[in-house]
Amino acid sequence: MYVTYEPKQFYKVEHRKAGANVIYQCNGPYDRTPKPIPNSLPKPDFMPCKLLRISDMQIVDGSKVQEGYCALSYSWSWCGNNVMDEVKGKARRVDEGKHRIVWRAKKVPKTPRGRKHVSRKTKFVVFEGIIQQIGKDFNVKYIWYDQWCIDQNNKEEKHREIKRMHKIYSNAYCAIALIPELVAKKNKEQNRKYPFRHYANSNSIFSSDWFSRVWTLEEAVMSQKILFVGQNVHFWENIARGDIDFRALLQRPVRLNVAMVLYHAHRRETTKEHDRIFALANIFPGILANLHVSYSQPLQDAMVQFYGLLAKQDLSILCFGEYDHYKRTFLERKYWYKSTVSSSVANWYQNVPIRKHDLPSWSGVFGEHLICSDLKSLWKTDFQNYNVTGRTMEIKTSFLSTSSSSSTSTDPHCNSTNRQETALLKYKDLPPLPVTNNNNAWWILGITVKLSGHTRAKIIPLFSVIGEFDEIDYDELIENVTPKFRLLSHFLPIKKEQLIWHNSSTALKNAYTRFTFNLTETIDDSSPPCTLLSGISFKQNRDDDLRLYPVIQQDGNHYKAIGTCEIDNYRGFFSEYEPSLEKIFTIQ
């Protein structure tokens, strides 16, 4: 693909909500050169080995440059045509000089009066010509550009520079993210609500090749700040923070854990799959130091080794659940695998890039990692009693399960047969309706649970009713409650007789404990035994009463990780609980 770039740009840009979408309001002016980067950039402590000097497009020794630099962030797909090398059997980029620098037609003052028309002008260049023009327009003197600053034919140099990527981008004054798909268009429906004359759609970033690449994820995370440059509009990263996909990445200082990084990485692509490892390892320099950079290493072995290092560093790798945001953004934006998307919308998930790899279940390969809703917090735990060897994760912890295969308890309820017998709810199983004259009361249909050590039963809400009971659709109620009851019966010793109506209008604060499961597997009566690892609790940065727990399922002679469960009011539920004996769980 070839880039079209206009030196005259919109730069007075504001983030704006337009219905369910996010747009960038372009107020102009258009006919001015971009606002330049400061003339003198401070020299950082680290300098790349090579830099590209914009004035004459020459490679210079980075150690001899006495000022700061910028780094280019872009997708290689925009460097020209993708041509198959018949000899090597590999694709390569061929730049035929079809990139365009466009000066639009305009009217300028003429002497002694009036205005004259200046025709549109187009200049065809190679990709490096686009870089030079952007450098001149934005007052960039030195830029790091991988295709020229790394000898692509020198394996030793390439491997050495790959391990320095995080330093190159974190020490640059800014990363210049080149996104040719980002275009300011005329607002044809200009009105009082949306009075601006031009706008750029945020989807042009999220559906861009830049947003779909793993290396650009590393570059966005490690950069001090980002300047987005499109065809005819540019803005800094603070404008793009309105979307959930950007807020977490663009906040400074960036807050990261393994779950956050994998949430973004698993839906992104690489040309060479080894680069998935090397790019993500640059986000975690501690892991990078223990990683051998080599494209000749068997990919499967390298992937398993890398994910093992991630798990050893941060157990938040277990914080995942079913597809949620991936699905919504895929159906709305279709920003990954644009040329290979299955014709069936129902099978969209098969094209999530990470699913092509044979990874252990604890990597979250079949789900979506979780990020905290406020995007200022991270899921974290102090739990350390685990080990990772190859594909196997061994965890020794307490747990909740009604399966005899998981439990070490003599509790008669800890039996999968009992669970299946009590899981089918009918109308007659519901408790008698409470007698009340208060039509504004809020009633909860819940299940009482009393575990070892509990002095009184805990209530888990299943359904709520506001107003008169005469208006209840009992078929809907049973249909809603039954799957929740069945799911809970895998983990807690519950019976139909424990169902109760409870007046939440008069209930004490924290009277209820809510279990919210987020699983990659559908759990029913025929499912293999499941276990909630109650000894591993993840909390957010803020000290609230919500905790997240991993959920696993038996799979032959071992277990597989299938998601998580949020427990709200965990203190009230576990305060008196005497946990089961710890058990070693082998997860693959």
RODO-2510 file (C-alpha; in nm, 4 decimals, decimal comma):
residues 588
     n   res          X          Y          Z
     1     m     0,0000     0,0000     0,0000
     2     y     0,1067     0,3564    -0,0620
     3     v     0,0755     0,6640     0,1592
     4     t    -0,0934     0,9909     0,0689
     5     y     0,0254     1,2813     0,2836
     6     e    -0,0701     1,6491     0,2792
     7     p     0,1787     1,8984     0,4281
     8     k    -0,1079     2,1391     0,5099
     9     q    -0,2899     1,9844     0,8042
    10     f    -0,5769     2,0270     1,0465
    11     y    -0,4338     2,0526     1,3945
    12     k    -0,6941     2,2228     1,6151
    13     v    -0,8593     1,8918     1,6990
    14     e    -1,0962     1,8098     1,9858
    15     h    -1,2240     1,4769     2,1121
    16     r    -1,6034     1,4606     2,0836
    17     k    -1,8745     1,2028     2,1460
    18     a    -2,1198     1,1495     1,8593
    19     g    -2,3842     0,9037     1,9657
    20     a    -2,2153     0,5685     2,0256
    21     n    -1,9091     0,6753     1,8290
    22     v    -1,6068     0,8886     1,9030
    23     i    -1,5007     1,1498     1,6483
    24     y    -1,2216     1,4037     1,6295
    25     q    -1,3625     1,7482     1,5646
    26     c    -1,1345     1,9379     1,3265
    27     n    -1,1792     2,3119     1,3683
    28     g    -0,8956     2,4085     1,1372
    29     p    -0,7257     2,6012     1,0111
    30     y    -0,6261     2,3703     0,7309
    31     d    -0,4037     2,5969     0,5258
    32     r    -0,1182     2,6210     0,7730
    33     t     0,1876     2,4079     0,8251
    34     p     0,1774     2,1784     1,1306
    35     k     0,2669     2,3088     1,4731
    36     p     0,6330     2,2111     1,4977
    37     i     0,8131     2,0026     1,7570
    38     p     1,0409     2,2203     1,9773
    39     n     1,3536     2,3362     1,7996
    40     s     1,5963     2,2006     2,0563
    41     l     1,5280     1,8618     2,2133
    42     p     1,7220     1,7611     2,5263
    43     k     1,9621     1,4733     2,4729
    44     p     1,8510     1,1630     2,6664
    45     d     2,0825     0,9329     2,8605
    46     f     2,0412     0,6609     2,5976
    47     m     2,0987     0,7201     2,2273
    48     p     2,0366     0,4662     1,9498
    49     c     2,3384     0,3362     1,7563
    50     k     2,2082     0,4988     1,4369
    51     l     1,9771     0,7861     1,3547
    52     l     1,8380     0,9254     1,0305
    53     r     1,9188     1,2926     0,9713
    54     i     1,6174     1,4502     0,8010
    55     s     1,7955     1,7366     0,6263
    56     d     1,9938     1,5135     0,3881
    57     m     1,8448     1,1682     0,4707
    58     q     2,1790     1,0311     0,5850
    59     i     2,2395     0,7720     0,8564
    60     v     2,4596     0,9124     1,1342
    61     d     2,6222     0,7728     1,4467
    62     g     2,3728     0,8245     1,7302
    63     s     2,6464     0,8729     1,9905
    64     k     2,7709     1,1813     1,8032
    65     v     2,4306     1,3521     1,7930
    66     q     2,4117     1,6184     2,0637
    67     e     2,0347     1,6537     2,0898
    68     g     1,7194     1,4456     2,1251
    69     y     1,5406     1,2514     1,8563
    70     c     1,1983     1,1167     1,7596
    71     a     1,1048     0,7596     1,6651
    72     l     0,8770     0,6512     1,3815
    73     s     0,5909     0,4111     1,4597
    74     y     0,4173     0,2679     1,1534
    75     s     0,2988    -0,0478     0,9799
    76     w     0,5331    -0,1996     0,7228
    77     s     0,2306    -0,2738     0,5042
    78     w     0,2318     0,0954     0,4052
    79     c     0,5838     0,0776     0,2598
    80     g     0,4830    -0,0404    -0,0879
    81     n     0,3677    -0,3558    -0,2639
    82     n     0,3828    -0,7015    -0,1093
    83     v     0,5633    -0,9183    -0,3682
    84     m     0,6372    -1,2904    -0,3400
    85     d     1,0036    -1,3819    -0,3854
    86     e     0,9906    -1,6913    -0,6077
    87     v     1,3431    -1,7970    -0,5104
    88     k     1,3119    -1,7685    -0,1324
    89     g     0,9385    -1,8370    -0,1236
    90     k     0,8835    -1,5372     0,1051
    91     a     0,6986    -1,2097     0,0650
    92     r     0,8998    -0,8890     0,0419
    93     r     0,8198    -0,5202     0,0158
    94     v     0,8779    -0,3444    -0,3149
    95     d     0,8525     0,0354    -0,3142
    96     e     0,7751     0,1631    -0,6650
    97     g     0,7730     0,5272    -0,5600
    98     k     0,3953     0,5668    -0,5698
    99     h     0,3625     0,7435    -0,2333
   100     r     0,2053     1,0865    -0,2819
   101     i     0,2710     1,4228    -0,1244
   102     v    -0,0267     1,6423    -0,2143
   103     w    -0,0661     2,0180    -0,1972
   104     r    -0,4345     2,0947    -0,2528
   105     a    -0,5560     2,3634    -0,4881
   106     k    -0,6050     2,6998    -0,3195
   107     k    -0,6523     3,0704    -0,3778
   108     v    -0,3853     3,3172    -0,2724
   109     p    -0,3715     3,7002    -0,2744
   110     k    -0,2290     3,8628    -0,5843
   111     t    -0,0914     4,2095    -0,6498
   112     p    -0,2387     4,4711    -0,6571
   113     r    -0,5697     4,3117    -0,5538
   114     g    -0,7844     4,0055    -0,5900
   115     r    -0,6952     3,6375    -0,5556
   116     k    -0,5463     3,3862    -0,7936
   117     h    -0,5973     3,0117    -0,8172
   118     v    -0,3051     2,7781    -0,7432
   119     s    -0,3563     2,4321    -0,8888
   120     r    -0,3299     2,1091    -0,6954
   121     k     0,0210     1,9680    -0,6926
   122     t     0,1215     1,6050    -0,6418
   123     k     0,4724     1,4725    -0,5890
   124     f     0,5425     1,0981    -0,6118
   125     v     0,8107     0,9666    -0,3772
   126     v     0,9387     0,6513    -0,2115
   127     f     0,8400     0,5890     0,1515
   128     e     1,1501     0,7658     0,2815
   129     g     1,0317     1,0760     0,0931
   130     i     0,7189     1,0756     0,3109
   131     i     0,9370     1,0496     0,6216
   132     q     1,1513     1,3424     0,5090
   133     q     0,8482     1,5596     0,4336
   134     i     0,6928     1,4839     0,7738
   135     g     1,0273     1,5533     0,9388
   136     k     1,0508     1,8923     0,7701
   137     d     0,6891     1,9820     0,8425
   138     f     0,7147     1,8979     1,2124
   139     n     1,0670     2,0305     1,2656
   140     v     1,2170     1,6868     1,3327
   141     k     1,5942     1,6901     1,2875
   142     y     1,6752     1,3307     1,3770
   143     i     1,4467     1,0302     1,3651
   144     w     1,4884     0,6607     1,4375
   145     y     1,3491     0,4573     1,1487
   146     d     1,3934     0,0809     1,1760
   147     q     1,4376    -0,0056     0,8066
   148     w     1,7384     0,2241     0,7775
   149     c     1,8683     0,2311     1,1356
   150     i     1,8895    -0,1491     1,1531
   151     d     2,0719    -0,3456     0,8865
   152     q     1,7928    -0,5898     0,7990
   153     n     2,0431    -0,8319     0,6432
   154     n     2,2716    -0,8412     0,9472
   155     k     2,1288    -1,0999     1,1889
   156     e     2,3646    -1,0086     1,4719
   157     e     2,2806    -0,6391     1,4495
   158     k     1,9088    -0,7099     1,4144
   159     h     1,8992    -0,9350     1,7209
   160     r     2,0997    -0,6804     1,9206
   161     e     1,8722    -0,3901     1,8273
   162     i     1,5539    -0,5893     1,8967
   163     k     1,6585    -0,6109     2,2610
   164     r     1,6982    -0,2304     2,2674
   165     m     1,3589    -0,1383     2,1242
   166     h     1,2159    -0,0434     2,4630
   167     k     1,5093     0,1913     2,5222
   168     i     1,4850     0,3447     2,1756
   169     y     1,1180     0,4395     2,2130
   170     s     1,1213     0,5294     2,5827
   171     n     1,4106     0,7725     2,5314
   172     a     1,2714     0,9372     2,2178
   173     y     1,1096     1,2804     2,2614
   174     c     0,7984     1,1301     2,1036
   175     a     0,6844     0,8541     1,8729
   176     i     0,5406     0,9744     1,5440
   177     a     0,2590     0,7320     1,4643
   178     l     0,1987     0,7399     1,0897
   179     i    -0,1634     0,6402     1,0190
   180     p    -0,2517     0,7039     0,6516
   181     e    -0,6092     0,5852     0,7150
   182     l    -0,6675     0,8877     0,9428
   183     v    -0,8339     1,1524     0,7238
   184     a    -1,0262     1,4686     0,8115
   185     k    -1,3448     1,4790     0,6028
   186     k    -1,6032     1,7463     0,5384
   187     n    -1,9063     1,7330     0,7660
   188     k    -2,1931     1,7064     0,5188
   189     e    -2,4554     1,7068     0,7955
   190     q    -2,3421     2,0241     0,9664
   191     n    -2,6028     2,1416     1,2202
   192     r    -2,6365     2,3098     1,5601
   193     k    -2,5451     1,9901     1,7448
   194     y    -2,2403     1,9236     1,5275
   195     p    -2,1454     2,2686     1,3893
   196     f    -1,7883     2,1829     1,2962
   197     r    -1,6989     2,1778     0,9271
   198     h    -1,4593     1,8817     0,9304
   199     y    -1,4124     1,5688     1,1395
   200     a    -1,2054     1,2501     1,1570
   201     n    -1,3612     0,9262     1,2782
   202     s    -1,1850     0,7464     1,5626
   203     n    -1,2563     0,4174     1,3857
   204     s    -0,9972     0,5178     1,1279
   205     i    -0,7352     0,4614     1,3980
   206     f    -0,8881     0,1474     1,5459
   207     s    -0,9346    -0,0110     1,2038
   208     s    -0,5886     0,0942     1,0842
   209     d    -0,2977    -0,1386     1,0181
   210     w    -0,1032     0,0533     1,2835
   211     f    -0,3530    -0,0485     1,5510
   212     s    -0,3452    -0,4156     1,4465
   213     r     0,0293    -0,4744     1,4854
   214     v     0,2076    -0,6101     1,7929
   215     w     0,5207    -0,4009     1,7444
   216     t     0,3197    -0,0768     1,7440
   217     l     0,1666    -0,1846     2,0763
   218     e     0,5150    -0,1979     2,2260
   219     e     0,6006     0,1367     2,0692
   220     a     0,2833     0,3023     2,2015
   221     v     0,3362     0,1675     2,5520
   222     m     0,7034     0,2570     2,5806
   223     s     0,6917     0,6059     2,4231
   224     q     0,6822     0,9144     2,6419
   225     k     0,4156     1,0646     2,4154
   226     i     0,2688     1,0036     2,0722
   227     l     0,2023     1,2359     1,7798
   228     f    -0,0591     1,0850     1,5475
   229     v    -0,0087     1,1943     1,1869
   230     g    -0,2730     1,1156     0,9271
   231     q    -0,3251     1,2186     0,5669
   232     n    -0,4355     1,5739     0,6489
   233     v    -0,4764     1,5883     1,0274
   234     h    -0,2574     1,5359     1,3319
   235     f    -0,2911     1,5505     1,7099
   236     w    -0,1211     1,4379     2,0300
   237     e    -0,2196     1,1324     2,2323
   238     n    -0,4337     1,3239     2,4824
   239     i    -0,6994     1,3718     2,2107
   240     a    -0,7265     0,9948     2,1525
   241     r    -0,7861     0,8977     2,5155
   242     g    -1,1638     0,8933     2,4865
   243     d    -1,1871     0,5295     2,3822
   244     i    -1,1331     0,2345     2,6156
   245     d    -0,8822     0,0870     2,3707
   246     f    -0,6622     0,3934     2,4075
   247     r    -0,7162     0,5225     2,7581
   248     a    -0,5158     0,2471     2,9245
   249     l    -0,2308     0,2674     2,6736
   250     l    -0,2030     0,6453     2,6566
   251     q    -0,2223     0,7418     3,0221
   252     r     0,1127     0,8629     3,1488
   253     p     0,2784     0,7180     3,3415
   254     v     0,1365     0,4020     3,1864
   255     r     0,0151     0,1362     3,4325
   256     l     0,0710    -0,2149     3,3079
   257     n     0,0489    -0,5735     3,4161
   258     v     0,0474    -0,8948     3,2159
   259     a    -0,3339    -0,9029     3,1882
   260     m    -0,3434    -0,5477     3,0504
   261     v    -0,0747    -0,6160     2,7886
   262     l    -0,2270    -0,9461     2,6742
   263     y    -0,5708    -0,7835     2,6468
   264     h    -0,4244    -0,5608     2,3754
   265     a    -0,1732    -0,8063     2,2290
   266     h    -0,3853    -1,1144     2,1672
   267     r    -0,5930    -0,9467     1,8965
   268     r    -0,2927    -0,8022     1,7131
   269     e    -0,0889    -0,9505     1,4297
   270     t     0,2743    -0,9893     1,3317
   271     t     0,4327    -1,0711     0,9982
   272     k     0,6777    -1,3042     1,1724
   273     e     0,5252    -1,4792     1,4713
   274     h     0,8555    -1,4726     1,6611
   275     d     0,8119    -1,0938     1,6703
   276     r     0,5084    -1,1411     1,8943
   277     i     0,7487    -1,2644     2,1600
   278     f     1,0206    -1,0063     2,1017
   279     a     0,7794    -0,7103     2,0901
   280     l     0,5981    -0,8042     2,4115
   281     a     0,9232    -0,8904     2,5877
   282     n     1,0361    -0,5306     2,5290
   283     i     0,7445    -0,4171     2,7461
   284     f     0,8858    -0,6312     3,0286
   285     p     1,2639    -0,5698     3,0221
   286     g     1,3141    -0,8122     3,3114
   287     i     1,1833    -1,0934     3,0929
   288     l     1,3774    -0,9682     2,7925
   289     a     1,7034    -1,0126     2,9814
   290     n     1,6289    -1,3866     3,0188
   291     l     1,5170    -1,4328     2,6588
   292     h     1,7300    -1,5493     2,3688
   293     v     1,6450    -1,3523     2,0549
   294     s     1,6598    -1,5867     1,7583
   295     y     1,4246    -1,6430     1,4666
   296     s     1,5643    -1,9955     1,4242
   297     q     1,4263    -2,1195     1,7566
   298     p     1,1184    -2,3434     1,7101
   299     l     0,8199    -2,1108     1,7421
   300     q     0,6093    -2,3380     1,9616
   301     d     0,8914    -2,3831     2,2130
   302     a     0,9627    -2,0097     2,2140
   303     m     0,5956    -1,9202     2,2711
   304     v     0,5537    -2,1610     2,5632
   305     q     0,8809    -2,0443     2,7185
   306     f     0,7801    -1,6779     2,6889
   307     y     0,4335    -1,7271     2,8364
   308     g     0,5914    -1,9217     3,1199
   309     l     0,8147    -1,6222     3,1945
   310     l     0,5095    -1,3938     3,1853
   311     a     0,3242    -1,6180     3,4320
   312     k     0,6217    -1,6336     3,6669
   313     q     0,6424    -1,2547     3,6719
   314     d     0,2715    -1,1835     3,7158
   315     l    -0,0133    -1,4236     3,7927
   316     s    -0,2636    -1,1767     3,6459
   317     i    -0,2213    -1,3894     3,3339
   318     l    -0,5106    -1,5887     3,4893
   319     c    -0,7393    -1,2832     3,4827
   320     f    -0,9431    -1,3530     3,1716
   321     g    -1,2958    -1,4442     3,0711
   322     e    -1,5230    -1,4781     2,7723
   323     y    -1,4951    -1,2505     2,4699
   324     d    -1,6599    -0,9159     2,5371
   325     h    -1,4881    -0,6056     2,4032
   326     y    -1,3114    -0,8114     2,1356
   327     k    -1,6486    -0,9164     1,9969
   328     r    -1,8015    -0,5690     2,0016
   329     t    -1,5030    -0,4015     1,8415
   330     f    -1,4700    -0,6764     1,5830
   331     l    -1,8311    -0,6543     1,4720
   332     e    -1,8318    -0,2736     1,4763
   333     r    -1,4851    -0,2002     1,3423
   334     k    -1,3498    -0,5235     1,1914
   335     y    -0,9976    -0,3984     1,2527
   336     w    -0,8073    -0,7277     1,2470
   337     y    -0,7740    -0,9896     0,9781
   338     k    -0,9554    -0,7632     0,7358
   339     s    -0,8809    -0,9846     0,4351
   340     t    -0,9427    -1,3220     0,6001
   341     v    -1,2527    -1,2682     0,8120
   342     s    -1,4861    -1,5656     0,8063
   343     s    -1,8088    -1,5062     0,6162
   344     s    -1,9966    -1,6264     0,9221
   345     v    -2,0291    -1,3608     1,1931
   346     a    -2,0944    -1,6396     1,4442
   347     n    -1,7382    -1,7659     1,3926
   348     w    -1,5655    -1,4293     1,4214
   349     y    -1,3551    -1,5453     1,7182
   350     q    -1,1706    -1,7996     1,5041
   351     n    -0,9772    -1,5118     1,3515
   352     v    -0,8422    -1,3737     1,6796
   353     p    -0,4687    -1,3919     1,5979
   354     i    -0,3494    -1,5591     1,9203
   355     r    -0,5787    -1,8587     1,8650
   356     k    -0,3502    -1,9930     1,5912
   357     h    -0,0981    -2,0899     1,8618
   358     d    -0,1124    -2,4058     2,0724
   359     l    -0,0764    -2,2446     2,4140
   360     p    -0,1718    -2,3773     2,7592
   361     s    -0,5129    -2,2746     2,8916
   362     w    -0,3634    -2,0568     3,1675
   363     s    -0,2331    -1,8199     2,8972
   364     g    -0,5900    -1,7030     2,8260
   365     v    -0,5548    -1,8059     2,4610
   366     f    -0,9275    -1,8832     2,4267
   367     g    -1,0597    -1,5745     2,6031
   368     e    -1,0126    -1,2046     2,6623
   369     h    -0,7978    -1,0717     2,9439
   370     l    -0,9654    -0,8354     3,1860
   371     i    -0,8909    -0,4704     3,2442
   372     c    -1,0374    -0,2716     3,5314
   373     s    -1,3333    -0,0533     3,4426
   374     d    -1,1771     0,2695     3,5698
   375     l    -0,8567     0,1972     3,3712
   376     k    -0,6550     0,3433     3,6585
   377     s    -0,6350     0,0147     3,8449
   378     l    -0,4816    -0,3232     3,7757
   379     w    -0,5746    -0,6693     3,8957
   380     k    -0,3000    -0,7824     4,1313
   381     t    -0,2413    -1,0528     4,3904
   382     d     0,0153    -1,1355     4,6583
   383     f    -0,0222    -1,5099     4,5983
   384     q     0,3137    -1,6791     4,5310
   385     n     0,2605    -2,0508     4,5944
   386     y     0,2832    -2,1660     4,2345
   387     n     0,5348    -2,2821     3,9786
   388     v     0,5463    -2,2948     3,5982
   389     t     0,7400    -2,5579     3,4065
   390     g     0,6866    -2,5764     3,0322
   391     r     0,3125    -2,6026     2,9669
   392     t     0,2332    -2,6923     3,3273
   393     m     0,1333    -2,4529     3,6049
   394     e     0,1158    -2,6058     3,9536
   395     i    -0,0774    -2,4160     4,2182
   396     k    -0,1208    -2,5114     4,5823
   397     t    -0,4203    -2,3325     4,7313
   398     s    -0,7575    -2,3594     4,9038
   399     f    -1,0666    -2,3849     4,6870
   400     l    -1,4443    -2,4054     4,6554
   401     s    -1,5943    -2,7037     4,4758
   402     t    -1,8783    -2,9530     4,5232
   403     s    -1,7000    -3,2139     4,3145
   404     s    -1,5682    -3,5189     4,4961
   405     s    -1,2695    -3,5214     4,2597
   406     s    -1,1599    -3,1751     4,3797
   407     s    -1,2693    -3,1845     4,7398
   408     t    -1,0796    -3,3295     5,0321
   409     s    -1,3794    -3,2659     5,2574
   410     t    -1,6179    -3,5255     5,4030
   411     d    -1,9096    -3,2885     5,3509
   412     p    -2,1940    -3,4996     5,2023
   413     h    -2,2810    -3,2091     4,9694
   414     c    -1,9379    -3,2253     4,8045
   415     n    -2,0583    -3,4710     4,5466
   416     s    -2,1336    -3,4098     4,1814
   417     t    -2,4317    -3,6480     4,1887
   418     n    -2,6066    -3,4378     4,4540
   419     r    -2,5426    -3,1265     4,2443
   420     q    -2,7090    -3,2718     3,9358
   421     e    -3,0108    -3,3922     4,1326
   422     t    -3,0791    -3,0503     4,2846
   423     a    -2,9966    -2,8301     3,9855
   424     l    -3,3274    -2,8523     3,7965
   425     l    -3,5636    -2,5820     3,9230
   426     k    -3,9390    -2,5833     3,8830
   427     y    -4,2151    -2,3481     3,9939
   428     k    -4,2873    -2,5621     4,3007
   429     d    -3,9265    -2,5216     4,4160
   430     l    -3,9679    -2,1466     4,4685
   431     p    -4,0217    -2,0342     4,8287
   432     p    -4,3652    -1,8962     4,9290
   433     l    -4,4200    -1,5367     4,8292
   434     p    -4,3826    -1,2892     5,1164
   435     v    -4,6911    -1,1079     5,2387
   436     t    -4,6371    -0,7334     5,2037
   437     n    -4,8381    -0,4123     5,1702
   438     n    -4,5386    -0,2135     5,0478
   439     n    -4,5575    -0,1948     4,6698
   440     n    -4,2258    -0,0084     4,6578
   441     a    -4,0266    -0,2748     4,8385
   442     w    -3,7282    -0,4327     4,6668
   443     w    -3,7249    -0,8093     4,7132
   444     i    -3,4393    -1,0447     4,6397
   445     l    -3,4755    -1,4112     4,5542
   446     g    -3,1546    -1,5562     4,6915
   447     i    -2,9878    -1,8749     4,8018
   448     t    -2,8522    -1,9149     5,1536
   449     v    -2,5086    -2,0677     5,1949
   450     k    -2,3440    -2,1792     5,5180
   451     l    -1,9884    -2,3012     5,4829
   452     s    -1,7528    -2,4392     5,7447
   453     g    -1,6980    -2,1756     6,0131
   454     h    -1,9998    -1,9616     5,9226
   455     t    -2,2048    -1,8722     6,2299
   456     r    -2,4914    -1,7606     6,0087
   457     a    -2,5902    -1,8233     5,6493
   458     k    -2,4802    -1,5895     5,3713
   459     i    -2,7223    -1,4767     5,1009
   460     i    -2,6335    -1,4857     4,7319
   461     p    -2,8905    -1,2915     4,5225
   462     l    -3,0254    -1,4570     4,2081
   463     f    -3,3187    -1,2358     4,1060
   464     s    -3,4717    -0,9051     4,2162
   465     v    -3,8303    -0,7779     4,2169
   466     i    -3,9439    -0,4190     4,2667
   467     g    -4,3117    -0,3613     4,3307
   468     e    -4,6001    -0,6064     4,3314
   469     f    -4,5483    -0,9813     4,3021
   470     d    -4,8596    -1,0065     4,0854
   471     e    -4,6587    -0,8598     3,7990
   472     i    -4,3876    -1,1287     3,8069
   473     d    -4,3447    -1,3437     3,4979
   474     y    -4,2582    -1,6727     3,6710
   475     d    -4,1480    -1,8441     3,3511
   476     e    -3,8983    -1,5636     3,2995
   477     l    -3,7946    -1,5811     3,6644
   478     i    -3,7247    -1,9553     3,6502
   479     e    -3,5475    -1,9210     3,3169
   480     n    -3,3277    -1,6485     3,4653
   481     v    -3,2554    -1,8159     3,7991
   482     t    -3,1985    -2,1763     3,6888
   483     p    -2,8626    -2,1280     3,5074
   484     k    -2,7298    -1,9208     3,7980
   485     f    -2,8391    -2,1867     4,0457
   486     r    -2,6831    -2,4626     3,8367
   487     l    -2,3562    -2,2747     3,8003
   488     l    -2,3284    -2,2025     4,1724
   489     s    -2,4003    -2,5671     4,2491
   490     h    -2,0623    -2,6580     4,0974
   491     f    -1,8850    -2,4603     4,3697
   492     l    -2,1146    -2,4337     4,6724
   493     p    -2,3223    -2,6958     4,8592
   494     i    -2,6698    -2,5607     4,7822
   495     k    -3,0180    -2,7150     4,7689
   496     k    -3,3520    -2,5928     4,6430
   497     e    -3,4743    -2,5708     5,0031
   498     q    -3,2205    -2,2913     5,0636
   499     l    -3,3988    -2,0504     4,8275
   500     i    -3,5520    -1,7536     5,0118
   501     w    -3,7184    -1,4185     4,9492
   502     h    -3,5412    -1,1355     5,1289
   503     n    -3,6452    -0,7719     5,1647
   504     s    -3,3430    -0,5770     5,0500
   505     s    -3,5143    -0,2452     5,1295
   506     t    -3,4603    -0,3122     5,4990
   507     a    -3,1446    -0,5193     5,4676
   508     l    -2,8194    -0,4143     5,6276
   509     k    -2,5339    -0,2862     5,4152
   510     n    -2,3348    -0,5699     5,2618
   511     a    -2,6131    -0,8172     5,3382
   512     y    -2,5526    -0,9947     5,0072
   513     t    -2,2560    -1,1569     4,8384
   514     r    -2,2703    -1,1538     4,4603
   515     f    -2,0939    -1,4139     4,2466
   516     t    -2,0382    -1,3044     3,8844
   517     f    -1,8793    -1,5672     3,6624
   518     n    -1,6886    -1,4797     3,3451
   519     l    -1,6014    -1,8081     3,1767
   520     t    -1,4763    -1,9232     2,8384
   521     e    -1,6664    -2,2524     2,8728
   522     t    -2,0402    -2,3126     2,9046
   523     i    -2,1001    -2,4961     3,2318
   524     d    -2,4025    -2,7242     3,2660
   525     d    -2,4945    -3,0466     3,4475
   526     s    -2,2906    -3,2610     3,2102
   527     s    -1,9761    -3,0483     3,2397
   528     p    -1,6615    -3,1869     3,4044
   529     p    -1,6047    -3,0784     3,7665
   530     c    -1,5182    -2,7124     3,8202
   531     t    -1,3243    -2,5443     4,1000
   532     l    -1,2952    -2,1850     4,2230
   533     l    -0,9461    -2,1156     4,3577
   534     s    -1,0525    -1,9222     4,6664
   535     g    -0,6966    -1,8919     4,7944
   536     i    -0,5981    -1,6706     4,4982
   537     s    -0,7700    -1,3344     4,5194
   538     f    -0,7001    -1,0472     4,2815
   539     k    -0,7798    -0,6952     4,3922
   540     q    -0,7756    -0,3612     4,2167
   541     n    -0,5556    -0,0739     4,3298
   542     r    -0,8355     0,0762     4,5317
   543     d    -0,9324    -0,1013     4,8520
   544     d    -1,2918    -0,2035     4,7827
   545     d    -1,4920    -0,5126     4,8679
   546     l    -1,4541    -0,6769     4,5272
   547     r    -1,2193    -0,9627     4,4530
   548     l    -1,1508    -1,1726     4,1443
   549     y    -1,0805    -1,5472     4,1634
   550     p    -0,9563    -1,7936     3,8967
   551     v    -1,1856    -2,0789     3,7904
   552     i    -1,0546    -2,4101     3,6583
   553     q    -1,2165    -2,7228     3,5153
   554     q    -1,1018    -3,0833     3,5250
   555     d    -0,9647    -3,2032     3,1903
   556     g    -0,8516    -3,5644     3,2135
   557     n    -0,5749    -3,6016     3,4700
   558     h    -0,5178    -3,2277     3,4959
   559     y    -0,7139    -2,9006     3,4920
   560     k    -0,7624    -2,6187     3,2455
   561     a    -0,8172    -2,2519     3,3287
   562     i    -1,1586    -2,1367     3,2054
   563     g    -1,1971    -1,7839     3,3421
   564     t    -1,2732    -1,5979     3,6612
   565     c    -1,5394    -1,5156     3,9171
   566     e    -1,5950    -1,1750     4,0773
   567     i    -1,7127    -1,1910     4,4367
   568     d    -1,8617    -0,8679     4,5660
   569     n    -1,8656    -0,8383     4,9477
   570     y    -1,5955    -1,1016     4,9701
   571     r    -1,5147    -0,9920     5,3272
   572     g    -1,8636    -1,0688     5,4465
   573     f    -1,8563    -1,4079     5,2767
   574     f    -1,5093    -1,5256     5,3778
   575     s    -1,4736    -1,3472     5,7155
   576     e    -1,5692    -1,6558     5,9224
   577     y    -1,4962    -1,9178     5,6606
   578     e    -1,2548    -2,1948     5,7503
   579     p    -1,0961    -2,2841     5,4172
   580     s    -1,0562    -2,6372     5,2938
   581     l    -0,7246    -2,8148     5,3085
   582     e    -0,4936    -2,6873     5,0379
   583     k    -0,4510    -2,8984     4,7284
   584     i    -0,2053    -2,8944     4,4392
   585     f    -0,3782    -2,8264     4,1079
   586     t    -0,1970    -2,9068     3,7839
   587     i    -0,3171    -2,6714     3,5089
   588     q    -0,2241    -2,7085     3,1440
***
